[in-house]
Amino acid sequence: MGFLEDLPISAHSKELKETWLEGEDFAVMAPTGSGKSLGLPLLLFQQNLVEGKILIVQPRRVAARCLAQHACKVMDSALGDIVGYHVRFENKTTPETRIIYLTDGMMFRLLQNEKNLAGVELIIFDEFHERSLFMDSSLALVKRLNDLKRIDTRIIVTSATLDLNKVNNYLNANRGISVSAKSYPVSIKYKAPKPKINLSTQVCDCLRAVLSEFEGDVLVFMDGAASIRRTIREISEKLSRYDLEVLPFFGDLSHEAQDRALSPNRKRKVIVSTNLAETSLTIQGVRIVIDTGLAKKYRFDPYRGVNVLLSETISKSAAKQRSGRAGRTSEGMCVRMWSENENSHRKEYEEPEINRLDLAEIYLNLICLGIEPDQLNWFEGPSATSLNLAKSLLIKLGAIDLNSSVSALGFKLAKIPLHPRLGLALLLSEEKGCLSAFALLLSALDFKNPVDLDKRKEFLIEKRSASSDLEALQIAYEKTSATNFNLEFCKSHGVHGGRFREIEKIAILLCSTLGKDFNYSRIDPDTLTFILLKVYPERLAFLENKGTNTYVDYSGNRLQMSKFSVVRGAQWVLAMQVVEKKNRERIILQMEDITEIKICMIRQYLGDELKIDSSLIFDCEAKKAYRRVVEKFGEVIVSQKDEEEIKKESVAKAYACAIASGDLKLKYWNQEVDEFLARIYFVSNHFSEYGIEEFNQDAKSFVLEDICSTFEKWKEIRSARVLDFIHSFYGKTALDIINAMAPVSFQLGPQAKPFILRYEFPKVYLSAPIQKFYDINDHPKIGNGQIRISLEMLAPNGRVAQCTEDLSGFWEGSYQTVKKELAGRYPKHEWR
């Protein structure tokens, strides 16, 4: 056990023991390399503080597997004896195993039946700062079961970058443990990337510069497998003289390839990794870190209903974790490939997955346990919007009803360790007798492509036409499995035999979840279409532009077909995957793993969801109306038919709509009409007691339809006297009220010429030369004396010299100033 004694966390064994014996849950904040993932459970076991089983929950399968293997070496025991691991489709434990490393997804599955926790005394939620969806959900469930006294299991939450007080408050803990660890200084250098140079090239140039500056191995953080391969290729070509062992490290690699990256090497190593190497796993000998500051993360887009995968910048806490990898055994250095100014604006912590991913699987499992998701005591709860979207999807799938009651189908789906959509696909394929083949397809889609994209068409060369990328995958599997995944055959046909073996293994396990054996035979195209339409109906897309291979889907999104798809020019397609891609600095939605869908199949399986809309269309050039009947699936137009034989009133309505939209103009909808409508508005709002309604959109539509139904030819409609129709609409009684309360004109004296009134709600204006007001003492009013007219007094040049609503006040006040100015400029006019 000398290894344990050397771990920094061992220096806190007394504090750990005291905290444990207090009988409470608690949190541990421990820096990278302190031994929290490995030393903490082993110390608790070694000191006999925990008599039952210890579960250590990890956010990644690789971490769970590697930590368990390392712990077995420390304990000098075989895997599965004292220490084991349990990840999806791989269980290396026995009933006697005391310390079990498992993924957060497996932990969540175990919690679906509390009996699975029998004998478990402690659950450690490790690397909690990553805030994975299943980690948050599992912690909330364990806490609930403890609070209800249905289990008696202690909780420890650990992380290198933890808000200790916040976690302790959630756990109702009096205190937590902050582990200090001896670490060596890591010098941080910022190097902003050059915008027009490939990132892998810049990483290679950076590596060349630091290799001679520091000794030790190098850890390079990239954002994904594709960029890792590009970077390794660049390093191998440009830095061959350094005799380096350049190794990739990411989740889809085989166990052997992952172990090779973690193991010591006689050569100087350069490990090019995703954020997989950011936490949990220790890579000995690393003294240099080159950090691009990027990571690929899934984010659910509620408008498209898909989890999209794009590179995002990492948080400050993640950057700290990465740089810490260089200071484990001696001084190190970290080059951050972004500016110091940009660093100051980055987020402190990673955004929890519960705020950015689809929650349907979590929602269904909680409802099956009788738990309303919004009632669970979360560390940080999901938004109401996310929960509502999950509920809506489950209702569409038939898993729950509007009252969140779980159906028989829902309970079946909850038992399948997959997203409910995929679980439904498996159940349907079982009904259709093609479970094994569809399980294989689902497994393949969960992996990096087992067949090089540009090689898929070669497997369909014997067929006259290709209708599905999934068919190419099936044929590739059939041909390669027939050779027992022969390496030479695989290489010559662009097939990754190792991946296909893993895919086959997972397909076998998927079949076993339904109690079935794996017995592969290719899926009939019509059966495949049936399953896809039932599970992914909203992924149906129609060809909008054949030249650019652009499609439009249920929600009206524009989608691009992958250039590697074997399906070309099909009118209707359904994509198993829709991902965001960058294309010439523009984000596009790209369909992958596509199947052609026949229109007859759409009608057969989605007939109930097709909606028929009928609308009147007017051809302004031909002055012709017709009815357009459109059959739609969401925003996708399935069929469209124009009917020219329509009723007279429909023609009138079409003309009216074209006039209302501005496509056609009426000759006599003029200023006279607008002035009358202004008077109506004035009376309607100032004198509501008379019940004169405004000339709103409904009134306008009525009058326009009246005009258009009175005449048949456009020439007659165009020349209609609009004001006469509006007068007719209101009737004599209303017109009398309007004329009385809002007259067209006003006389300033018995013998005076009337002046036109201008109505601009809420005021009414009268414009006249200033001399016309000399003999007026009382301020002019309308509306039975209730509304004062705003008087615009005009100078001899016709411009407003003064505007007033208090005539007597004007004579006694500012008139003399106005008079003095105007009389000097216009001496020939009368000035009193």
C-alpha positions in Angstrom: 0.0 0.0 0.0 3.0 2.3 -0.4 1.4 3.9 -3.4 -1.5 5.1 -1.3 0.7 6.6 1.3 2.4 8.7 -1.4 -0.9 10.2 -2.6 -1.6 13.7 -1.3 -5.0 12.7 -0.1 -3.3 10.3 2.4 -2.1 13.3 4.4 -5.8 14.1 5.1 -6.6 10.5 6.3 -7.2 11.7 9.9 -9.6 14.5 8.8 -11.3 12.1 6.4 -11.8 9.6 9.2 -13.2 12.2 11.6 -15.6 13.6 8.9 -16.7 10.1 8.0 -17.4 9.1 11.6 -19.6 12.2 12.0 -22.1 10.2 9.9 -22.9 12.9 7.3 -22.6 13.2 3.6 -19.9 15.6 2.5 -17.8 17.1 -0.4 -14.1 16.8 -1.1 -12.3 19.4 -3.2 -9.0 17.9 -4.3 -6.7 19.1 -7.1 -5.6 17.0 -10.0 -3.2 14.3 -9.0 -4.2 14.3 -5.3 -5.7 10.7 -5.5 -9.4 11.5 -5.0 -10.5 9.2 -7.7 -8.2 6.3 -6.7 -6.9 6.9 -3.2 -10.2 8.1 -1.5 -12.1 4.8 -2.0 -9.1 2.7 -1.3 -8.3 4.5 1.9 -11.8 4.2 3.2 -11.7 0.5 2.4 -8.2 0.0 3.9 -9.1 1.7 7.2 -12.3 -0.4 7.4 -14.4 2.7 7.6 -16.7 1.3 5.0 -17.9 -2.2 5.5 -20.3 -2.4 2.5 -19.8 -1.7 -1.1 -18.3 1.5 -2.5 -19.5 2.8 -5.9 -17.4 5.5 -7.6 -19.4 7.2 -10.3 -17.5 8.5 -13.3 -18.7 10.6 -16.2 -16.7 8.5 -18.7 -16.3 4.8 -19.5 -12.6 5.1 -20.2 -12.0 6.6 -16.7 -14.1 3.9 -15.0 -12.2 1.1 -16.7 -8.7 2.5 -16.3 -9.2 3.5 -12.7 -10.5 0.0 -11.8 -7.5 -1.6 -13.5 -5.1 0.7 -11.7 -6.8 0.0 -8.4 -6.5 -3.7 -8.9 -2.7 -3.3 -9.4 -2.5 -1.3 -6.1 -4.6 -3.9 -4.3 -2.7 -6.8 -6.0 -6.0 -8.5 -6.9 -7.7 -9.7 -10.0 -10.2 -7.5 -11.8 -13.6 -8.3 -10.3 -12.4 -9.6 -7.0 -12.0 -6.6 -4.7 -12.2 -4.0 -7.4 -14.2 -4.0 -10.7 -16.0 -1.8 -13.1 -19.4 -1.6 -14.7 -20.0 0.4 -17.9 -22.7 0.0 -20.5 -22.6 -3.5 -21.9 -19.5 -4.4 -19.9 -19.7 -5.6 -16.4 -16.4 -6.7 -14.7 -17.8 -7.3 -11.2 -18.9 -10.3 -9.1 -21.3 -10.4 -6.1 -18.2 -10.2 -3.9 -16.7 -7.1 -5.5 -16.4 -4.3 -2.9 -15.2 -1.3 -4.9 -17.0 -0.7 -8.2 -16.2 2.0 -10.7 -19.2 2.7 -12.9 -20.4 5.3 -15.3 -23.1 7.8 -14.4 -25.4 6.2 -16.9 -25.0 2.8 -15.2 -25.6 4.5 -11.8 -28.8 6.0 -13.1 -30.0 2.6 -14.4 -29.2 0.9 -11.1 -31.4 3.5 -9.3 -34.4 2.4 -11.3 -34.7 -0.3 -8.6 -33.5 0.6 -5.1 -32.9 -3.1 -4.4 -29.8 -2.8 -6.7 -28.3 -0.7 -3.9 -28.5 -3.5 -1.3 -25.2 -3.7 0.5 -24.0 -0.4 -0.9 -22.7 1.8 1.9 -21.1 4.6 0.0 -21.5 6.3 -3.4 -18.8 8.7 -4.5 -19.8 11.1 -7.3 -16.4 11.9 -8.8 -15.5 14.7 -11.2 -18.8 16.4 -10.3 -17.6 19.7 -11.9 -18.3 18.1 -15.3 -22.0 18.2 -14.4 -23.1 15.4 -16.7 -26.8 14.8 -17.1 -26.8 11.3 -15.5 -24.5 12.5 -12.7 -26.9 15.3 -11.6 -29.9 13.0 -12.0 -28.3 10.1 -10.0 -27.2 12.4 -7.2 -30.7 13.8 -6.9 -32.2 10.3 -6.8 -29.8 8.9 -4.2 -30.4 12.0 -2.0 -34.2 11.5 -2.4 -34.0 7.8 -1.4 -31.9 8.7 1.6 -34.3 11.4 2.7 -37.2 9.0 2.4 -35.2 6.4 4.5 -35.6 3.8 1.7 -31.8 3.3 1.5 -29.0 4.0 4.0 -26.2 5.0 1.7 -23.6 7.8 2.3 -22.7 10.3 -0.4 -19.4 11.9 -1.1 -19.1 14.5 -3.9 -15.6 15.1 -5.3 -14.0 17.4 -7.8 -10.8 19.4 -8.4 -12.8 22.6 -9.1 -15.7 22.5 -6.8 -17.9 25.2 -5.2 -17.4 23.5 -1.8 -19.9 25.6 0.1 -22.7 25.2 -2.5 -22.3 21.4 -2.6 -22.1 21.1 1.2 -25.3 23.2 1.5 -27.1 20.8 -1.0 -25.8 17.8 1.0 -26.8 19.4 4.3 -23.2 18.9 5.4 -21.6 20.9 8.3 -18.2 20.8 6.6 -16.3 19.5 3.6 -12.6 18.5 3.0 -10.3 20.6 1.0 -7.2 18.6 0.0 -3.9 20.4 -0.6 -1.4 18.6 -2.8 2.1 19.3 -3.6 2.2 20.7 -7.1 4.9 22.3 -9.2 4.6 25.6 -10.8 3.3 25.6 -14.4 4.2 28.6 -16.5 1.2 29.8 -18.6 1.8 31.3 -22.0 -1.0 32.8 -24.1 -0.7 32.5 -27.9 -3.6 33.8 -29.8 -4.3 31.7 -33.0 -3.8 33.1 -36.5 -7.2 33.3 -38.2 -6.2 32.0 -41.7 -3.9 29.2 -40.7 -5.2 25.7 -39.9 -5.2 25.0 -36.2 -3.4 21.7 -36.5 -0.6 23.5 -38.3 -0.3 26.1 -35.5 -0.3 23.3 -32.9 2.6 21.6 -34.8 4.5 24.9 -35.0 3.9 25.5 -31.2 5.1 21.9 -30.4 8.3 22.5 -32.4 9.0 25.6 -30.4 8.5 24.0 -26.9 10.2 20.6 -27.5 13.7 22.1 -26.9 12.6 24.4 -24.1 11.3 21.7 -21.7 11.9 18.0 -21.2 9.2 15.5 -20.7 6.1 14.2 -22.6 3.6 16.5 -24.2 -0.2 16.5 -23.9 -2.1 18.3 -26.6 -5.8 19.0 -26.2 -7.9 19.1 -29.4 -11.6 19.2 -29.9 -12.4 15.8 -31.5 -11.2 12.7 -33.3 -10.9 14.3 -36.7 -8.8 17.2 -35.5 -6.6 14.7 -33.5 -5.9 12.7 -36.7 -5.1 15.8 -38.7 -2.7 17.0 -35.9 -1.0 13.6 -35.6 -0.5 13.5 -39.4 1.0 17.0 -39.4 3.3 16.2 -36.5 4.5 13.0 -38.0 5.3 14.7 -41.3 6.9 17.8 -40.0 8.6 16.7 -36.8 9.9 13.3 -37.7 13.5 14.2 -36.8 12.5 14.4 -33.1 11.9 10.6 -32.9 8.5 11.1 -31.1 5.9 8.5 -30.2 2.7 10.4 -31.3 -0.5 8.8 -29.9 -4.2 9.6 -30.1 -6.5 9.4 -27.1 -10.2 9.7 -27.4 -13.3 7.7 -26.4 -13.9 5.7 -29.6 -10.4 4.1 -29.6 -10.0 0.5 -28.7 -9.1 -0.4 -25.2 -5.6 -1.4 -26.4 -5.0 2.0 -28.1 -6.2 3.9 -25.1 -3.9 1.8 -22.8 -1.0 2.5 -25.1 -1.5 6.3 -24.7 -1.5 6.0 -20.9 1.4 3.6 -20.6 5.1 4.6 -20.3 7.2 4.6 -23.4 10.9 4.5 -24.1 10.4 7.3 -26.7 9.3 10.8 -25.9 5.5 10.8 -26.1 3.2 13.3 -27.6 -0.4 12.4 -26.7 -3.1 14.2 -28.7 -6.3 14.0 -26.8 -9.9 15.2 -26.4 -11.0 16.5 -23.0 -10.9 12.8 -22.0 -7.5 13.5 -20.5 -8.7 16.5 -18.6 -9.7 14.8 -15.4 -9.7 11.4 -13.6 -6.9 9.8 -15.6 -3.2 10.3 -14.9 -0.7 10.3 -17.7 2.7 10.0 -16.2 5.6 12.0 -17.5 3.7 15.0 -19.0 5.5 18.3 -18.4 4.2 20.2 -21.4 0.5 21.0 -22.2 -0.6 22.6 -25.4 -4.3 23.6 -25.1 -6.4 24.7 -28.0 -9.1 25.7 -25.5 -11.8 23.8 -27.4 -14.0 20.8 -26.7 -16.9 19.2 -28.6 -20.1 19.3 -26.7 -23.6 18.2 -27.4 -26.3 20.9 -27.0 -30.0 20.3 -27.6 -31.6 22.6 -30.1 -35.3 22.7 -29.2 -36.3 24.3 -32.5 -34.8 21.4 -34.5 -35.3 18.7 -31.9 -31.7 17.4 -32.2 -28.6 17.4 -30.1 -26.0 19.3 -32.2 -22.3 18.7 -31.8 -20.0 21.7 -32.3 -16.7 22.9 -31.0 -17.1 25.3 -28.0 -14.6 27.2 -25.9 -13.9 25.6 -22.5 -14.3 27.3 -19.2 -11.6 28.7 -16.9 -12.0 25.8 -14.5 -11.5 23.3 -17.4 -8.4 25.3 -18.6 -7.0 25.1 -15.0 -7.5 21.3 -15.0 -5.7 21.0 -18.3 -2.7 23.1 -17.3 -2.5 21.2 -14.0 -1.5 18.1 -16.0 1.9 19.6 -16.6 2.8 20.2 -13.0 2.4 16.7 -11.5 6.0 15.7 -10.9 8.1 18.7 -11.8 7.9 22.2 -13.1 6.0 22.4 -16.4 4.6 24.7 -19.0 1.2 25.2 -20.7 0.6 27.1 -23.9 -2.9 28.3 -24.2 -3.8 29.0 -27.8 -6.0 32.0 -27.1 -5.3 35.5 -25.8 -5.1 36.5 -22.2 -7.9 39.1 -22.8 -10.2 36.3 -24.2 -9.4 34.2 -21.1 -10.7 36.9 -18.8 -14.1 36.8 -20.6 -14.5 33.0 -20.5 -17.0 31.3 -18.1 -15.8 30.2 -14.7 -17.4 26.7 -14.9 -18.8 24.4 -17.5 -22.5 24.7 -18.2 -24.4 21.7 -16.8 -25.7 19.2 -19.3 -29.1 19.3 -17.7 -29.4 22.9 -19.1 -28.3 21.9 -22.7 -29.4 18.4 -23.5 -32.6 16.5 -24.4 -34.2 15.2 -21.1 -36.7 12.6 -22.5 -34.9 9.6 -21.2 -34.5 11.1 -17.7 -38.1 12.3 -17.7 -39.5 8.9 -18.6 -37.5 7.0 -16.0 -38.4 9.4 -13.2 -42.1 9.2 -14.1 -41.9 5.5 -14.1 -40.6 5.8 -10.5 -43.5 7.9 -9.6 -41.4 11.1 -9.5 -42.5 14.3 -11.1 -39.2 15.7 -12.5 -40.0 19.3 -11.4 -40.5 18.0 -7.9 -37.1 16.4 -7.5 -34.6 18.1 -5.3 -31.9 18.8 -7.9 -28.5 20.4 -7.3 -29.5 22.7 -10.1 -32.8 21.9 -11.7 -33.7 21.8 -15.4 -35.8 24.6 -17.0 -39.5 24.2 -17.4 -39.1 24.6 -21.2 -36.7 21.6 -21.3 -39.1 19.5 -19.2 -42.1 20.4 -21.4 -40.2 19.5 -24.6 -39.3 16.1 -23.1 -42.9 15.5 -22.0 -44.2 16.5 -25.5 -41.9 14.0 -27.2 -42.9 11.2 -24.8 -46.5 11.9 -25.5 -45.9 11.7 -29.3 -44.1 8.4 -28.8 -47.0 7.0 -26.8 -44.9 6.5 -23.7 -47.1 8.7 -21.5 -50.4 10.5 -21.8 -51.3 14.2 -21.2 -51.5 13.5 -17.5 -48.0 12.0 -17.4 -49.5 8.5 -16.8 -47.1 5.9 -18.1 -48.4 3.5 -20.8 -47.4 -0.2 -21.1 -45.1 1.0 -24.0 -43.6 3.6 -21.7 -42.6 1.1 -19.0 -41.0 -1.1 -21.7 -39.1 1.8 -23.1 -37.8 2.8 -19.6 -36.2 -0.6 -19.2 -34.1 -0.2 -22.4 -30.9 1.7 -21.6 -31.4 4.0 -24.6 -33.1 7.2 -25.5 -36.9 6.4 -25.8 -36.8 7.0 -29.5 -34.2 4.4 -30.0 -35.9 2.0 -27.6 -39.1 2.4 -29.6 -37.2 1.6 -32.8 -35.9 -1.7 -31.2 -39.4 -2.7 -30.1 -40.8 -2.1 -33.6 -38.0 -4.0 -35.2 -38.6 -6.9 -32.8 -42.3 -6.9 -33.9 -41.2 -6.9 -37.6 -38.6 -9.7 -37.1 -35.5 -7.6 -37.8 -34.3 -6.8 -34.3 -30.7 -7.9 -34.9 -30.2 -5.9 -38.0 -31.7 -2.7 -36.6 -29.7 -3.2 -33.3 -26.6 -3.4 -35.5 -27.6 -0.1 -37.3 -28.2 1.7 -34.0 -24.9 0.5 -32.7 -23.1 1.6 -35.8 -24.7 5.1 -35.6 -23.4 5.4 -32.0 -19.8 4.8 -33.2 -17.4 6.6 -35.5 -18.2 5.5 -39.1 -17.1 1.8 -39.4 -16.9 2.3 -43.2 -15.0 5.2 -44.8 -17.6 7.6 -46.2 -16.2 7.7 -49.6 -16.1 3.8 -49.8 -19.8 3.2 -49.0 -20.9 3.3 -52.7 -18.6 0.5 -53.5 -20.7 -1.9 -51.5 -23.7 -1.0 -53.6 -22.0 -1.3 -57.0 -24.1 -4.4 -57.8 -27.3 -2.6 -57.3 -28.9 -0.5 -60.0 -29.9 2.2 -57.6 -29.2 3.0 -53.9 -32.0 3.9 -51.6 -30.3 4.1 -48.2 -27.0 4.7 -46.6 -28.1 2.2 -44.0 -28.3 -0.5 -46.7 -24.6 0.2 -47.5 -23.7 -0.3 -43.9 -25.5 -3.6 -43.7 -23.9 -4.9 -46.9 -20.5 -3.8 -45.6 -21.1 -5.7 -42.4 -22.2 -8.8 -44.2 -19.2 -8.9 -46.5 -16.6 -8.1 -43.8 -18.1 -10.5 -41.2 -18.1 -13.2 -43.8 -14.3 -12.9 -43.9 -14.2 -12.8 -40.1 -13.2 -9.1 -40.4 -10.0 -10.0 -42.3 -7.5 -7.2 -42.0 -6.5 -7.2 -45.6 -10.1 -7.2 -46.9 -11.0 -4.4 -44.5 -8.1 -2.2 -45.5 -8.8 -2.6 -49.2 -12.5 -1.8 -48.8 -12.2 1.1 -46.3 -13.8 -0.8 -43.4 -12.7 -0.5 -39.8 -12.9 -4.2 -38.7 -12.3 -3.4 -35.0 -15.1 -1.0 -34.9 -17.5 -3.4 -36.6 -16.5 -6.1 -34.0 -17.4 -3.6 -31.2 -20.6 -2.7 -33.0 -21.6 -6.3 -33.3 -20.9 -6.8 -29.6 -23.1 -3.9 -28.7 -25.8 -5.1 -31.1 -25.8 -8.5 -29.3 -26.1 -6.8 -25.9 -29.0 -4.6 -27.2 -30.8 -7.7 -28.4 -30.2 -9.3 -25.0 -31.9 -6.3 -23.3 -35.1 -7.5 -25.0 -34.3 -11.2 -24.1 -33.5 -12.1 -27.7 -30.5 -13.6 -29.4 -28.5 -11.9 -32.2 -29.5 -13.5 -35.4 -28.7 -11.1 -38.2 -30.5 -10.8 -41.6 -30.8 -7.7 -43.7 -33.8 -5.5 -43.2 -36.4 -5.3 -46.0 -36.4 -1.7 -47.4 -40.2 -1.3 -46.7 -39.8 -2.5 -43.1 -36.9 -0.1 -42.6 -39.1 2.8 -43.9 -41.9 1.8 -41.6 -39.7 1.9 -38.5 -38.0 5.2 -39.5 -41.3 6.9 -40.2 -42.8 5.7 -36.9 -39.8 6.8 -34.8 -38.5 9.9 -36.6 -41.4 11.3 -38.6 -40.3 14.9 -38.1 -36.9 14.0 -39.8 -38.8 13.6 -43.1 -37.5 16.1 -45.6 -38.5 17.1 -49.2 -36.1 18.1 -52.0 -36.4 21.8 -52.4 -33.4 22.5 -54.7 -31.9 19.6 -56.7 -28.9 21.6 -57.8 -27.7 22.2 -54.3 -29.2 19.0 -52.7 -31.1 21.2 -50.3 -34.1 19.8 -48.4 -36.8 21.3 -46.2 -38.0 19.4 -43.1 -41.1 19.3 -40.8 -40.1 22.5 -39.0 -39.2 24.4 -42.2 -35.4 24.0 -41.7 -33.1 23.9 -44.7 -30.9 20.8 -44.7 -28.0 19.8 -46.8 -27.4 16.2 -47.9 -24.0 14.8 -47.0 -21.8 14.7 -50.1 -21.0 11.1 -49.2 -24.5 9.8 -49.1 -25.4 7.1 -51.6 -28.9 8.6 -51.9 -28.9 11.3 -54.6 -31.8 13.2 -56.1 -34.5 11.5 -54.1 -37.7 13.6 -53.6 -38.3 12.4 -50.0 -35.6 11.3 -47.6 -35.3 10.7 -43.8 -32.0 11.2 -42.0 -31.1 9.3 -38.9 -28.7 12.1 -37.9 -28.8 15.8 -38.4 -25.7 17.7 -37.3 -24.4 21.2 -37.5 -21.4 21.7 -39.7 -19.2 24.7 -40.6 -19.2 25.3 -44.3 -17.1 28.3 -45.5 -17.6 30.1 -42.2 -21.3 29.4 -42.3 -23.2 27.0 -40.1 -25.3 24.5 -42.0 -27.5 21.6 -41.0 -26.3 18.4 -42.6 -28.2 15.1 -43.0 -26.3 11.9 -42.5 -27.2 8.2 -42.7 -30.1 8.9 -45.1 -32.9 6.7 -46.5 -35.1 7.5 -49.5 -38.8 7.4 -48.6 -41.6 6.7 -51.1 -44.6 9.0 -51.1 -47.0 6.1 -50.9 -45.3 5.0 -47.7 -45.7 8.5 -46.2 -49.4 8.3 -46.9 -49.7 4.8 -45.6 -47.9 5.4 -42.3 -48.4 9.1 -41.6 -51.8 9.6 -43.2 -53.3 10.8 -39.9 -50.7 13.5 -39.5 -51.1 15.0 -42.9 -53.1 18.3 -42.8 -55.0 19.8 -45.6 -55.0 23.6 -46.0 -57.2 25.5 -48.4 -56.5 29.1 -49.4 -57.6 31.6 -52.1 -54.9 32.8 -54.5 -55.2 35.8 -56.7 -53.0 36.2 -59.9 -52.5 39.9 -60.1 -51.2 39.9 -63.6 -54.0 37.7 -65.0 -56.6 39.2 -62.7 -57.7 35.7 -62.0 -58.7 33.9 -58.7 -58.4 30.2 -57.9 -58.3 28.0 -54.8 -55.1 26.3 -53.7 -55.5 23.0 -51.8 -52.2 22.0 -50.0 -51.5 18.7 -48.2 -48.8 19.3 -45.6 -46.7 17.4 -43.1 -45.6 20.1 -40.7 -43.9 22.7 -43.0 -43.3 20.2 -45.8 -45.8 20.4 -48.7 -46.7 16.8 -49.7 -49.0 17.8 -52.6 -50.6 20.9 -54.1 -53.5 21.4 -56.4 -55.1 24.6 -57.9 -58.8 24.7 -58.6 -60.0 27.3 -61.0 -63.8 26.6 -60.7 -64.7 28.6 -57.6 -67.8 30.4 -56.4 -68.6 34.0 -57.1 -68.2 35.0 -53.4 -64.8 33.3 -53.3 -63.7 35.3 -56.3 -64.8 38.5 -54.6 -62.9 37.4 -51.5 -59.8 36.8 -53.5 -60.0 40.3 -55.1 -60.6 41.8 -51.6 -57.5 40.0 -50.2 -55.4 41.2 -53.1 -56.5 44.8 -52.5 -56.0 44.6 -48.7 -52.5 43.2 -49.2 -51.6 46.1 -51.5 -51.2 43.9 -54.6 -54.1 45.7 -56.3 -55.1 49.4 -55.9 -58.5 51.1 -56.0 -58.6 54.3 -57.9 -60.9 56.1 -55.4 -59.4 55.0 -52.2 -58.1 58.5 -51.9 -57.5 61.4 -49.5 -61.2 62.0 -49.2 -61.6 58.4 -47.9 -58.7 58.8 -45.5 -60.1 62.0 -44.1 -63.5 60.4 -43.5 -61.9 57.5 -41.7 -59.9 59.9 -39.5 -63.2 61.5 -38.5 -64.7 58.1 -37.6 -61.7 57.3 -35.4 -62.0 60.7 -33.7 -65.7 60.2 -32.9 -65.2 56.5 -31.9 -62.5 57.3 -29.3 -63.8 60.7 -28.0 -67.5 59.9 -27.9 -67.7 56.2 -27.2 -71.2 56.7 -25.8 -72.6 56.9 -29.3 -71.3 53.4 -30.2 -69.6 54.3 -33.4 -67.1 51.5 -34.1 -63.7 52.2 -35.5 -63.1 51.2 -39.1 -60.9 48.2 -38.2 -59.5 45.4 -40.3 -62.8 43.4 -40.2 -64.7 46.5 -41.3 -62.3 47.1 -44.1 -62.5 43.4 -45.3 -66.3 43.7 -45.3 -66.4 46.8 -47.4 -63.8 45.5 -49.8 -65.7 42.2 -50.3 -68.9 44.3 -50.7 -67.2 46.3 -53.5 -65.8 43.2 -55.2 -69.1 41.3 -55.1 -71.0 44.2 -56.5 -69.0 44.2 -59.7 -67.6 41.3 -61.7 -64.8 42.9 -63.9 -61.6 44.4 -62.4 -62.2 47.6 -64.4 -65.5 48.2 -62.6 -64.0 47.2 -59.2 -61.1 49.5 -59.6 -63.3 52.5 -60.4 -65.8 51.9 -57.5 -66.7 54.9 -55.4 -65.2 53.7 -52.1 -66.6 56.4 -49.9 -70.2 55.5 -50.9 -69.6 51.9 -49.8 -68.1 53.1 -46.4 -71.1 55.4 -45.9 -73.4 52.5 -46.7 -71.5 50.3 -44.2 -72.2 52.8 -41.3 -75.7 53.9 -42.3 -77.6 57.2 -42.0 -77.9 57.4 -38.2 -74.1 56.9 -37.7 -73.3 59.3 -40.4 -75.5 62.0 -38.8 -73.6 61.5 -35.5 -70.3 61.7 -37.2 -71.2 64.9 -39.1 -72.5 66.4 -35.9 -69.6 65.5 -33.6 -66.8 65.7 -36.2 -67.9 68.1 -39.0 -65.9 68.4 -42.2 -65.5 72.2 -41.8 -66.1 75.1 -39.3 -67.3 78.7 -39.8 -65.5 81.3 -37.8 -68.5 83.7 -38.2 -72.1 83.7 -39.4 -71.2 85.1 -42.9 -67.6 83.6 -43.0 -66.4 81.1 -45.4 -66.1 77.6 -43.7 -62.6 76.2 -43.2 -61.7 72.5 -43.6 -61.0 70.7 -40.3 -58.0 68.3 -40.1 -58.4 65.4 -37.8 -55.2 64.0 -36.2 -56.3 62.1 -33.1 -56.6 63.1 -30.4 -56.7 66.7 -31.8 -58.5 68.5 -34.6 -56.9 71.5 -36.4 -58.2 74.5 -38.3 -55.8 76.6 -40.3 -56.6 80.2 -41.3 -54.9 83.6 -41.7 -54.4 85.3 -38.4 -56.7 88.2 -39.5 -59.7 85.8 -39.7 -59.6 85.4 -36.0 -59.7 89.2 -35.1 -63.4 89.2 -34.3 -63.5 85.9 -32.6 -63.6 86.1 -28.8 -64.7 82.6 -27.7 -62.4 79.7 -28.6 -64.0 77.5 -31.4 -65.2 74.1 -30.3 -66.8 71.0 -31.8 -68.5 67.9 -30.4 -71.2 69.8 -28.6 -68.6 72.2 -27.3 -66.5 69.4 -25.7 -63.4 69.5 -27.9 -61.4 72.7 -28.5 -60.1 73.1 -32.0 -56.3 73.6 -32.3 -56.1 76.9 -34.2 -53.1 77.2 -36.6 -52.8 81.0 -37.3 -51.1 81.6 -40.6 -48.7 84.4 -41.5 -49.1 86.1 -44.9 -46.6 83.6 -46.3 -49.0 80.7 -45.4 -46.8 79.4 -42.6 -48.0 78.7 -39.1 -47.1 81.7 -36.9 -48.9 80.4 -33.8 -50.9 77.3 -32.7 -53.2 77.7 -29.8 -56.1 76.1 -27.9 -56.7 79.2 -25.9 -57.6 82.1 -28.2 -58.4 84.7 -25.5 -55.1 83.9 -23.8 -53.3 84.4 -27.1 -54.8 87.9 -27.6 -53.8 88.9 -24.1 -50.4 87.2 -24.1 -48.1 86.4 -27.0 -50.1 88.2 -29.8 -48.2 91.5 -29.4 -44.9 89.8 -29.9 -46.2 87.9 -33.0 -47.8 91.1 -34.3 -44.6 93.1 -33.9 -42.5 90.5 -35.9 -45.1 90.0 -38.7 -46.1 93.7 -39.1 -42.5 94.5 -39.7 -42.2 91.9 -42.4 -45.7 92.4 -43.9 -46.6 96.1 -43.4 -49.4 96.2 -46.0 -51.5 93.7 -44.2 -54.1 94.6 -41.5 -52.6 94.5 -38.0 -54.9 95.4 -35.1 
